[in-house]
Amino acid sequence: EVRVREGRAVNIHMFCARRPGLLLSTMRALDNLGLDIQQAVISCFNGFALDVFRAEQCREGQDVLPEQIKAVLLDSAGFHGML
């Protein structure tokens, strides 16, 4: 789930099966989108859960759309092309 907040802020909730390297690939994917993670909670109990309570779009120009963020996160979790 991805929600755009006031200004250029974004909230993200992600839950999927745990696998080696998932946190690293997820954080890299968000960084590649130009998102600056400011507050997050990560849990790896009974799966992988990532709650980003605040991320800022730090690149100038066109904003990243929620659908783009979802697609990148699904890809990083191994669900290629599912949206």
C-alpha positions as CSV (number, residue, x, y, z in Angstrom):
1,E,0.0,0.0,0.0
2,V,1.4,3.4,-1.0
3,R,-0.2,6.7,0.1
4,V,0.8,10.2,-1.0
5,R,0.7,12.6,1.9
6,E,1.0,16.4,2.1
7,G,3.6,17.9,-0.2
8,R,6.0,15.3,-1.5
9,A,5.7,12.9,1.5
10,V,4.8,9.2,1.0
11,N,3.6,6.4,3.4
12,I,4.3,2.8,2.4
13,H,3.2,-0.5,3.9
14,M,4.7,-3.7,2.5
15,F,4.2,-7.3,3.7
16,C,5.5,-10.4,2.0
17,A,7.4,-13.6,2.6
18,R,10.8,-13.2,4.1
19,R,13.8,-14.0,1.9
20,P,17.6,-13.3,2.1
21,G,18.5,-9.8,0.9
22,L,14.9,-8.5,0.7
23,L,15.5,-5.6,3.0
24,L,18.6,-4.5,1.1
25,S,16.9,-4.8,-2.3
26,T,13.8,-2.9,-1.0
27,M,15.9,0.0,0.4
28,R,17.9,0.2,-2.8
29,A,14.8,0.3,-4.9
30,L,13.3,3.1,-2.8
31,D,16.6,5.0,-3.0
32,N,16.7,4.6,-6.7
33,L,13.3,6.2,-6.9
34,G,14.7,9.2,-5.1
35,L,12.8,8.5,-1.9
36,D,14.5,9.7,1.3
37,I,13.3,7.4,4.1
38,Q,12.9,9.4,7.3
39,Q,10.9,7.1,9.6
40,A,10.4,3.3,9.2
41,V,9.7,0.1,11.2
42,I,10.9,-3.2,9.8
43,S,9.8,-6.6,11.2
44,C,10.9,-10.1,10.0
45,F,8.6,-12.1,12.3
46,N,6.2,-14.4,10.4
47,G,7.2,-12.8,7.1
48,F,8.7,-9.4,6.1
49,A,6.9,-6.2,7.0
50,L,8.1,-2.7,6.2
51,D,6.2,0.3,7.3
52,V,7.6,3.6,6.1
53,F,5.7,6.3,8.0
54,R,7.4,9.1,6.2
55,A,9.5,9.2,3.0
56,E,10.2,12.4,1.1
57,Q,10.6,12.6,-2.7
58,C,13.9,14.4,-2.8
59,R,14.5,14.6,-6.6
60,E,13.4,17.7,-8.3
61,G,11.0,17.5,-11.2
62,Q,8.2,15.0,-11.7
63,D,6.8,13.3,-8.6
64,V,7.0,9.5,-8.4
65,L,3.4,8.1,-8.6
66,P,2.1,5.5,-6.1
67,E,1.7,3.0,-8.9
68,Q,5.4,3.4,-9.8
69,I,6.5,2.8,-6.2
70,K,4.2,-0.3,-5.9
71,A,5.6,-1.7,-9.1
72,V,9.2,-1.3,-8.0
73,L,8.5,-2.8,-4.6
74,L,6.7,-5.8,-6.1
75,D,9.7,-6.3,-8.4
76,S,12.2,-6.1,-5.4
77,A,10.1,-8.7,-3.6
78,G,10.2,-11.1,-6.5
79,F,6.7,-10.5,-7.9
80,H,7.9,-9.3,-11.4
81,G,5.2,-7.6,-13.5
82,M,2.4,-8.0,-10.9
83,L,0.3,-4.9,-10.5
